[in-house]
Each structure stands twice: as structure tokens, then as C-alpha cells.
Amino acid sequence: MNDKMLKFTKIGQQTPPKRKVNSRKNDFNEIYDDFITQKAQEQSSRCSQCGVPFCQVHCPLSNNIPDWLKLTSEGRLKEAYELSQSTNNMPEVCGRICPQDRLCEGNCVIEQSGHGTVTIGSVEKYITDSAWEKGWVKPISVKFEKDQSVGIIGAGPAGLAAAEQLRKNGYKITVYDRYDRAGGLLIYGIPNFKLEKHVVERRTKLLKDGGIEFIQNFEVGKDATLEQLRKKHNAILIATGVYKPREIDLPGNDLDNIFPAMDFLTASNRKGLGDKVELFDKGTLNAEGKDVVVIGGGDTAMDCVRTSIRQKANSVKCLYRRDKENMPGSSREVANAEEEGVQFVWLSSPKEFKGKNKIESLIVDKIKLGEPDDSGRRRPEIKEGSEFEIKTDMVIKALGFDPENLPLLFDSHELQVTRWGTIKTDFDTMETNLEGVFAAGDIVRGASLVVWAIKDGRDAAVSIKDYLQKKEFEKTRVA
């Protein structure tokens, strides 16, 4: 074993320094400083180089983590980057926003042995940011372009990953997206303090420079039907994600100043990008000076509470029906929110919105945890007679997302969906019931992680390539 590795017994776990709370609360910049070379090499050298690397096993992309940690520890940074990007189309994004505490780092062998995990995500970010700075990241160069085209609906992580993989294979790629910028959730859903937008914009520019065409402000079903796109392209990939907010049907739900999470986050992100946002400028979608209550316990809820803090809310509370140990979101994000002044009201569930025209207070039931439900988590049960009132003048609902009615939106009523509204696909090929139409990402699996969307996009690209090669072979054979 190289003497540069196995240093976890001598060197402790270390993350890049986190900006002081009072400083980071005043802006939307990322909260972690960058690793310096020495510290990145030190942290990488702690890897135990396991025979069975559980970090890799628990990474949806099966990133070759031990090998690029070893290369980083040896100062072979360009090789580390090349290995990292060989399995991941956006390592600089995943290094910033993946919940490593429940994926690679949470399953690190030395973490389980009590020595503290290798901070894999920070090293991944360091490797790729260094590669961008040193000019190692190059656009796709296609030597032999094929006379087949693929239309991709959705410019989020699944669509972008598939587009890149297919372009590398020489196919003509057109990405259609309803928004004015590519990136989907990465641009308009995730706040800057987790993912600064230049990181996404330089990645999409790289794809454009590689010959991928982007058509923005394009709505399938309005600007063209799905059937019209099928006639234009040899294959189609649907990678729209899921954006329909889950609702909570309570008395007073129609009061003003109750918003879905994406409305609130999109307004904030657009403002950060320099757009004119009328509802933000008028104060409607701005938390400044308000008593804000966010309902939900996932990563989107954490984005909302931490955004509210930065918008100078008077107070920020997060209501969640289970306890801290059962939060679905990243424990790291919960800790960051607590540091920044968010008050968590555990074991609580909203019962009624109260106010005349706009929200003034929220009636809340206390919760106890009963027997486990189908998910394995203990079922929340209302405590009789336990209700209490919380003063609020802004409520943000972060209860998750469901699929939109794509057969209706796309004017393609024959497109089959599951009982949950997600697109129904073949388990192996990812093809829908419509020949040559594939689907990937959240629109198939339901709301999930960015890293899973990238994985699905890469897998869909393989299936689309196989489909197109088969079609080309049949065409040649007939000729």
C-alpha cells in the first residue's frame, strides 16, 4: 500500500472551513471555503482503500471514489479529475449538493470504525473546481457526426447528462425547455448558498460549445406536440422532472401569503440572477421583516428556511410532523439551518390557517409517533386536545412535488403513466409505450436526488444509443 494512504489513524476528519454565521447570513454566497491543496491531499490520504469500497457501492453513480482519492493524495490532480468525470457529468455540482452524509460519506468504512469519514464531497468539489481553473475541462469534440437526432425535453440534470453522453457518441442533440435558462432545478430551485449559479452556467455553456442545441421558453403541447417532435427526431427523451407542488387541504388554504416552495425559491433565485421579479420587489415573495413558517422536513424546506433568514425575516420556524431523527432532509442542512437561527418545531402538524384576507396565524396540532408505516418510519398521530397557535404572516409549503399531467400537457393522450402520474417505462430499456420515446429522472422515479437524475440520464443515453443503432442496422439491411 502506498505510504501516502491509510493516514486516518494520524489525521482527523476535516471539512473546508465554514464561513462564520453572522457573515453568511448576510449574503447568498456558498458557505464553505475551498480546500487548499495541502488539506485536500491530507484528507484524501485518510482513505483506507477498502477491498469492498462501501462509499462507491452507496453512490448512485458508482463513482470510483477510492482511486480518485488516492490520485489526489499523490498530487496527480488531472488524473483524479479525469477519473471523477468519467462516471459523473457534473462532479462539481454533486460535490456541493449531494447529501454525502447519507450516501458515500455515511457509508465510509473509517466512519463506521469511529475515526470520522473522509470528506469525499469536499474533495470532489476541489478536484473539479481545480480542473476548471486549470483549463482541463474541454467541450465535446465530435469527429464523426451521425445523421440521427435526439430531442430531449427538459434541461435539468437528467436531460443534460443524457444530452452530453449522446453527443459524445456523435448524435445531433436538441434540448427543449420551458424556462429561459438551462439547468432546471439547479438554476431555479437550489439557492446560491448551496450552489452558485455560475457553476451551472459554465457547465451548460460547455454543452453548447460541444454542439448541443438549446431551445428555451419552449412548451411541449403549446409550441409543438409530442407527436410533432417525434416526427422531427429519431428518438425522444422526456426528462421534465416533477414540479407540481403537493397541497395540504386545510381550512383557510385560500388566504393570501401562503405560497408553494418553488414559487418562493424561484423568485429569490431569479432576483439573484439579476432578473426583474415584480412579486419580490413588491414584497409579496420576499420574507423581509416577516414571521415565516415553513411546513415540511426535506431539503426543499431547508432551502426555504435558510433563504428566509438571508432575506432578513423577522423569525423563521420550520414545522415537521416527525422528530429530528426522522427528518428526510440532510442532517448537515438541518445543522446549518439551526446555526443560522431557524427554530424547528418538531412533532407538529398544521391544522388550520387563520386570518381575514391574508394569513395571520397557524393552528397546529402536537404529534406523537406510533407504529412504523410502510416506509419503516413511525407513523405520526395527532395528540388529542394538544393544539396551539403560531403567529405568522407568511407560510411556505414545502411538502414535496408530484408529476404534472404530461399526457394532457403534451397533447399525447396515448402516453401511459403510472397510478402516481409518473411516466410508465420499460424497466430495462427506459422506453415508454410509444416507440422511440424514452423517459428518465424524477418524471419516472418521483422526486429524488440530483445524483439519481444524472444516473438515470446516463442510463437512458445507453438505451437510446442501442435503439438508434438497431434502427440504423435495420435500415442498412433493408437497403
N, C-alpha and C positions, 0 to 999 in steps of 0.2 A: 504493500500500500504506500502511495506517495506520502512523504512526510509532511506535505502541506495540508493533509486532511486529518480527520479524526481528532480535531482540537477542541471538541465540545467539553472535555473534562477540564480544560485550562482556560478557555474563553467562554464567557457567558453570552446569553441571548442579548441581542441589541437591535433595536429598530432605529431608523434615522430620527434625529431629534424632532419633537413635535413643537410647533410654534406655541408660545405662551397663550393662554386662554384669552386674556384681555386684548391681545393683538389680533388673534384670528377671528374673534367675534365681530371685528370692525370691518372685515372685507370678505370677499368670496374667493380668495386665493387658496390653493391647496394647503393643507395644514401640516404636512410632513415636509421637512427639508430633504434634500437629496443625500444619499450616501456619498461620502468621498471614497476614492479608490481604495485606500488602505482599509477602511471599515468594511467595504463591500467584500474585499478579499478575505478579511478576518472572519466575517460572518459566514461566507461560503466555505471556509476551511473547517467549520464546525460539523459539516455533513458527515454522517457515519458511513456513507457509501454502502448502504444496505444491499444484501443479496436479493431481497424482495423489497423494492422501494415503495412503501405504502403511500408516500407523497404522490408518486406517479400514478399509482393504482386509483387514488381518490381524486385525481384531476380528470375532469370530463374529456379533456383533450389529450390525455396520456402524455403530457409534456415530459421530456427526458430531463427531469429536474436534477438528479444526482450528477449527470455528466456536465450540464452547463454550470453547476455549482463548482465542480472540480476545475473546469476550464477558467472560471472567474478567479478562483483561489490561486491559480498559476499565472494570472495576468494575461491569459490568452482570450482577451475580451471579444475580438472579432469572431473567433470560432464559437465562443459562447453564444453570441448573438445569432449566428447562422443556425446553430442547433435549436435555439429557442424559437426562432421564427419559422423553422421547418414544420412545426406542428401547430403553430398559433398565428393567425393572421393579424392579431392585434395584441402582442405581448405587453406593449406599453399601457394599453387600456386595462387588461386583466391584472397587471401588476398593481394598478391603482384601485380598482373597484371590486375585484373578486373577494368574496368572503373567505379569505385563506384560513381563518380560524376554524371554519367547519369543513374545509377541503384539504388542501395539501399540508398546511402547517398544523392543522388539528390532528393529522394522522402521522406526523413525523415521529419516527421511532425514538429519537432522543427526547422529544416532548413527553412521550409516554413513559420514558425511563426517569423523568424528573429533572432533566438538565435544561429544559426550555427549548422550544422549537427553533430551527433555523428560520430566519425571517425571509422566507422564499419570495414573497410578493415584492418586497423592497429591492431585493437583488434583481429580480426580473425587470422591474421598472428601471433600475440603474443600468442594466445591460443595454436595454433598447434605447433609452434616452441618450446614452453614450454613442450608440450606433448612429442615431440621427445627427448628433453633434459632429461626428467624425465623417459623415457623408457615406456611410456604409449602406444605408437604406436606398435602394435604387428602384425606379419604376419597372414594371414588367416589360420585357423586351421580347416581342413575338417575331420569330424568324419566318414561320410559315403560317399565314392566317388561313383558317379553314373557311369554306363557303357555307357555313351554317351559323345561325344566330340564336341567341337565347335572350328572352325577355324576362327580367326579374322585377317583380312587383314588391317594392319595399326596400328602402335604403338603410335599414337597421343592420345590426351585427350579423344576422343570418344571411341577409341578402348580399352584404358587402363581402363576406367570407366566400360565399358561393361565386360571386362575380370574379373575385381575384383568382380563385382556383380554376375556373373555366377559362378565363382569359389566358392564364399560363399555358393552357392546352390549345391555344390558338383560336378559340371561338370568338365571334363577334358578340359583344355583350351590351345590352341597353338596360339601364336600371330606371324604373319608373317610380316616382314617389310623390305623395300628396303634399308634402311640405316644401318650403322654399330652400331648405338646406338638406344635404345628405347627412345621415347619421342616426336618424330616428331618436330613440330614447337616449342615446349617448349625447345628443345635442340638446334636446328639449326637456328631457326628464331628469337627468342626473345633474345635480348642482356643480358649479365650478369648484367648490372647495373639496370635492372628491375627484373631479375630472375637468381640468381646464380645457376650454373648447378648442384651443389651438392644437391640442393633441389629436383631436378627432379631425379637424380641418386639414391638417397636414397629411393625414392618412387618406382621406378621400381625394385630396389633390394628387397624391401619388397614384391612385387608381385611375384618375382622369388622364394623368400623364402617360399611363400604361395603355391607353386606348379604349378605356371603358366609357361609354356614353351615359350621361345622367340627364334625365328629363324630369325636372322638378315641377311642382304645382300641377301634377297630373293625377286625376282621379279616375280609376278604372270604373266603368259604368256610366261615367259622365263624359269624359274626353274620348273614351273608346271602351267598347265592351270587352270582356274576356275573350269572347269568340273572335273579335277583330284582331286582338293581339296574337291569338293562336295562329291566325292566317298569316300574320306578318313574320312570325318567328318559328323556328324549328322545334323549340321547346320553351316552356314557361315554368318559372319558379314563383310560387306565391310565398312571400316572406314578410307579411304585413305586420306581424306582431299582434298583440291584443291591447286595445286602448279603451274599451268601453268600461267605465267605472262601475264597480259593484255598488249597489244602493243599499241604504238602510231605511226601511219603511217605518217611520215613526211619526207621531203627531207633531206638526209644526215643520215638517220637512220642506215646505214651500216658502219658509221665511227667507228674507234676503240675508246675505253674508254667510251662507252655507255653500261651500264650494267643493267640487271634486279635486283630488290631489293634483292631477295633471294640469288642470286649469291654472292652479296656483304656481306650480313649478315651471310651466311653460312661460307664463308671464314674467317670472323672475329671470329665467334663462334668456328670454328674448331681450329683456332690458340690459342684461349683462353683455349681450352681443351687439348692443347699440341700436336696437330697433325702437321705433316709437310704439309704446304699448299704452293705449288710451286708458284701459281699466286700471292699470298700475298707476299711471300718472294722476288719475282722479282719486286714487286712494282705495279703490274697491278691492283690488287684488294685491294690496300692499299691507303687510302686517304692522307697519309702524304705529306705535302708540296704542296697540290693541291688546286685549286679553284673548289670546289664541288658544283654542282647544283642537288638538289633532286626534282623530279617532282611528286606531289601528296600531299594529305592532310589528310591521315588516320594515324592510329597508326604505320603501317609499315614505312611510310615516316618519322615519328618521331623517330623510331628506327634507321633509316638510317642517319638522320642528327646528332643525338646525338652520334652515333658510329663514324661518320666522325670527330666530334670535338675531341673525345678521341684518334683518330689516328693522331692527330696533323695536320689536314687540314689547309691550309693557310686561306681559307674562306669557309663558308658553307651558301648556300642560299636555301630556300625552295620555290618553285613556286606552287601556288594554285589558281585555277580559280575562287573561290568564296572568300568571306571575312572571317575574323576570327570567326565571329558569326556563320557561316555556315560550319565550319570545321567538318568533320565526325569523326575525332580522338578525343581522350580525351583532354579536356581543360587543365587538370593537366599536361599532357605530353607536350602540346604546351608551357605552362608557364615554365616548366623545360628547354625546348629547348631554349627559349628566354633568360633565365638566363645564360645559358651556352654559349651564343654568336651566336646562329643561327639567320640569317637575313631572315625574312619572306617577300616575295614579293607577297602581296595579289592581287587578281583580275588580274591575269596574266596567259597567256596560251602560251606554246611553239609553234612556227610556223615553224622554220627551224633549223636543226643542221648544223653548218658550220665548215669547216676545210679541209685540204688536204687529209691526211690519217687518222688522229685522230681528235677528237672533239677539236675545238679551241674557239668557241663561240656559243651562242644560240640566235636566233632571237625570240623575244617574243612580243605577242600582249597584249595590255591592254584590260580589260574586264569590262563590266557593267552588272548589274543584272537586268533581265527583269521580266516577269510574272512567277509565280510558275509553275514548271513542274509536272509530275506525282508523284514525290516523295514529293511534297509540298514545295520544296525549289525553290527559284527564279532562273530562267534559266540564265546561263551565255551567254552573247552576246558580240561579238568582237566589239571594238570601231574602226571604220574605220580610217586608217592613224595613228594609235597610236603605231606602233611597235617600239621597242628599242632593244639594243644588250647587252648581258651579256657575259663577258669573262669567259670561263671555260675550264678546261682540264680533267674533269671527270663528267659524268652525270649518275645519278641513277634513274631509272624509278620505282616508287612505285605507280602504278596505279591500284593495286588490282590483284586478281587471278581468274582464270577460271578453270573448271574441265578439266582434260586430257580425251582423248578418251578411256575410260575404256573398252568398248566392243572390240575395236581393241587391246589394250594393253593386256587384259586378254584372248584374243583369245576366246571370248564368244559373238559372234555377235548377239545372241538372247537376250542378256541383254538389257532391254529397258531403254532409257534415255529421259529426257525432251528436249524441244527445246533449252534449255540453256546448255545442256550437263550434267546436274546433273542426278543422278540415280533416276528413277521413282519408287516410293514405294507406298504401300497402306497407306493412311493417318492414319489409326488406328493401324495397326499391324507393319508397317515399313518393311514389306516383299516386295521384288521385284517381278517381273513377274515369276522368277524362284523359284520353291518351295524350301523352306528351306534356301533361301538366303535373308538376310536382309541387310539394309544399314542405316548408321547413321552419323551425324555430317555434316561438310561442304560439303561433296560429295552429300548430299541430299539438304541442305538448301542454299548452296552457302557460300562464305567466310563470316565468322561470328566470334563471340567471343569464347574464350576457355570455358567459363562457359556454353554456349549453347551446345558446343560439349559434355561436361560432362553430361549435362541433356539428350541429345539425346542418349548417350551411355547407360545411366541408363534405359531409356525407352525401348531401343532396347533389353536390357537384360531381361526385364519383358516379352516382346513379344516372345523372343527366348525360355525362360523358359516355357511359355504357349504352344508353338509349340511342344517342346520336350516332355512335359508331355502328350500332346494329342497323340503324336506318340507312346509313351510308353504304354498308355492306350489301344490304338487300337491294338498294338502288343500283349498285355496281353489278350485282349478279343478274338482275333483270336485263340490264343494258348489254 
